[in-house]
């Protein structure tokens, strides 16, 4: 078995979203699930995807053979650089599910 990479970890977190409705909330007014009804500012959108990635660490030992603290460290280390890299490519206000998932997919990879 090959060791899991960070990309594999993030890809698995994204795959989880296909089966589980996203109800993660960074603030009371922002929700990935309700992006069409309540558009999300770009910075808040990246925070929501960071929360999704962090939640994927809860079972990282079984799924990725990576300890939870190691998983959390990897995400914390990469979150800001991922957001910075995608900032110029992302709209100032995310207002559709398609855009939210596209940006999220690129953020998690």
N, C-alpha and C positions, 0 to 999 in steps of 0.2 A: 504494500500500500504506500502511495506517495504522500508526503506531508502536505497538509492543506496550506494554501497560500491565502493571503489577505483577499485577493480577488475571488477565490472560491468561497470564502466566508461571506463576503458581501453579495455574491451571486445567490447564495443560499438564502440570505435574508430577503433578497428581492423575490425569490421564488416563493417564499412563505406568503408574500403579499397576494399572490394569485389565488390562494386558497382561504385566506382569512381577511375579512373586511378590516380595513385600517381605521382604527378609532383613536389612534395616538393623538394627544393634544398638547401642544406647547403652551398655549394659552386658552382661556375659555372661549375666545372668539375665533381661533384657528383650528381647523381640522382637515386632514387629508381626505376624509370621507365626504366632507361637505364643501369641497373646494369650488364646485359650480355655484352653490348658493352664497358662499362666503369666500371670495377670492383672498389669496394669501400673499402678503408681501414676500419678496425674494428671501430676505434674511430669515424670516420666520419659517419659510418653506424648508430651508436647509436645516434649521433646528428640528423640525418635525422628522425629517429623514434621518437625522443623527439619532433621534430617539428610537426610531425603527431599528436602526443598526445596533444600538445598545441593548434593546430588548432581545435581539437574536443571540446575545451572549449568555442568556440564562440557561440554555442547554448546549452550549458550545462544546463541552467535554464529550458528550455523546455524539453530537452531529459532526464536529470538526476535529476532534481529538486535540482540543485547545482549551486550556483552563479559562474559566470565566474572567479572572483578573488579567490574563494575557489578552484575551479578546477585547476587554474594555480598554486596555492600554493601546492596542492597535487602533481602535476606533478613535480614541481621544487624540492620538498622535496624528492621524490622517484627516480628521474632520475639517479642520480649518483650511488645509491645503486643497481638499476636494471642493469646498465651498468657494474658495478663491479662484480655482481653476474654472469652475462652471459659472461664476458670477457674470462674466461678460456675455456668455451664451444663453443666459436665462432671462426671461422677461421680468420686469420690475414687479409685476403683479401676476401671480399664477392664478388663472381663473377657469381652467378646464382640467378634467380628470386626465385626459391624454397628455397634456403638457406636464402635469404633476407627476405622472408615472414615468414619462420620458426623462425628465430632470432627475427624478429619484433613481431610476435605473443607472444613469450615468454617475450620479453621486455615489451610489453603493458599489460601483465597480472601481 
